[in-house]
Amino acid sequence: MPDPTTGRTGGRALGLLVVVAAVVYGLDQLTKFLVVSHLVEGEQNKILGDVLIFQFVRNSGAAFSLASGSTWIFSILAAAVTIAIIVFARRIRSMAWGVVFGLLLGGVIGNLTDRLFREPSFGLGHVVDFISTPWLIPAIYNMADIGIVSSMVLFVILTIRGIGLDGSRHTGKRGDGQEGEETAETAVTEAAGSAHGSQAGAGTTDDATRDAGVPADDTTAHRRDDRGGDNR
């Protein structure tokens, strides 16, 4: 019989995934709209000196303005990743993993929207990038890229901690060893109980013999005489 608690947990994780993806996608498209509407392409606008600069550029490559000129390849890859996440999402029971795939899905769809609907043509559109932090990385990126990278960082953290998609934490060999120790202790206890029961049974036989008024040595001799008579 299915566990209703598992179903509710999966529903919450899936709901969180959808909410996170929607927030990332919404922020990405809103900021790109504002950039295209108010900034001049190629012009630097220093927001926090050299720490944070807004510079509107159009990227035909991958995240962080990498591999320019391969737009159609990244469009296909982004579409494949989107479909894979949607299909895979039903297996998620962990809220943390819901955040991971939500960040990834929102970021991928954000950049895929640009590739599909922006100039110069469908599937070959250029992605709008505008965030520049030269002290951190030399590339220019956007909110979708931040969502994708954040999902990768959280993915590594959850993997290192051994947290599965269902929210359980895998203990590995340590758990197996503890289980083996408990099994060994149980076996030893049962063996000790059996030995104690045998000794108790022997003691009960001796007590019955004594209660009948027959010495133990006489009883043993009588048994030997009986066996001797049978052999004759």
Residue pairs with C-beta under 8 A, 6 or more apart in sequence:
6 93
6 166
9 93
9 167
10 90
10 92
10 93
12 95
12 98
13 92
13 93
13 94
13 95
13 97
13 98
14 89
14 90
14 92
14 98
15 98
16 95
16 98
16 99
16 102
17 89
17 92
17 98
17 99
17 101
17 102
17 105
18 102
19 102
20 98
20 99
20 102
20 103
20 106
21 101
21 102
21 103
21 105
21 106
21 109
22 106
23 106
24 102
24 103
24 105
24 106
24 107
24 110
24 143
24 144
24 147
25 106
25 109
25 110
25 113
25 144
27 143
28 106
28 107
28 110
28 111
28 142
28 143
28 144
28 147
29 110
29 113
31 130
31 142
31 143
32 114
32 128
32 130
32 142
32 143
35 54
35 56
35 128
35 130
36 56
36 128
39 45
39 54
39 56
39 130
40 56
41 56
41 57
41 58
42 55
42 56
42 57
43 55
43 56
44 53
44 54
44 55
44 132
45 53
45 54
45 55
46 52
46 53
47 53
47 54
50 134
50 135
51 133
51 135
52 131
52 132
52 133
53 131
53 132
53 133
53 134
54 130
54 131
54 132
55 130
55 132
55 140
56 128
56 129
56 130
57 65
57 128
57 129
57 130
57 140
58 118
58 126
58 127
58 128
58 129
59 65
59 68
59 126
59 127
59 128
59 129
59 140
60 68
60 69
60 70
60 71
60 124
60 126
60 127
61 67
61 68
61 69
61 70
61 71
61 74
62 70
62 74
63 111
63 141
63 144
63 145
63 148
63 149
64 129
64 137
64 139
64 140
64 141
64 145
65 129
65 139
65 140
65 141
66 139
67 74
71 115
71 123
71 124
71 125
71 126
72 123
72 124
74 111
74 115
75 112
75 115
75 116
75 123
75 124
78 108
78 109
78 111
78 112
78 115
79 112
81 104
81 108
82 105
82 108
82 109
82 112
85 101
85 104
85 105
85 108
86 105
88 101
89 101
91 165
92 98
92 101
92 165
93 165
93 166
93 167
94 158
94 163
94 164
94 165
94 166
94 167
95 167
96 154
96 158
96 163
96 167
97 158
97 163
97 165
97 167
99 151
99 154
100 151
100 154
100 155
100 158
101 151
102 151
103 147
103 148
103 150
103 151
103 154
104 147
104 148
104 151
104 152
106 144
106 147
107 143
107 144
107 145
107 146
107 147
107 148
107 151
108 144
108 148
109 144
110 142
110 143
110 144
110 147
111 127
111 142
111 144
111 145
114 125
114 126
114 127
114 128
115 123
115 124
115 125
115 126
115 127
116 122
116 123
116 125
117 125
118 125
118 126
118 127
118 128
119 125
119 126
120 126
127 142
127 144
128 142
129 140
129 141
129 142
129 145
130 140
130 142
131 140
131 141
131 142
131 143
131 146
132 140
161 169
162 169
162 170
162 171
162 172
163 169
163 170
164 170
206 216
209 216
209 219
210 216
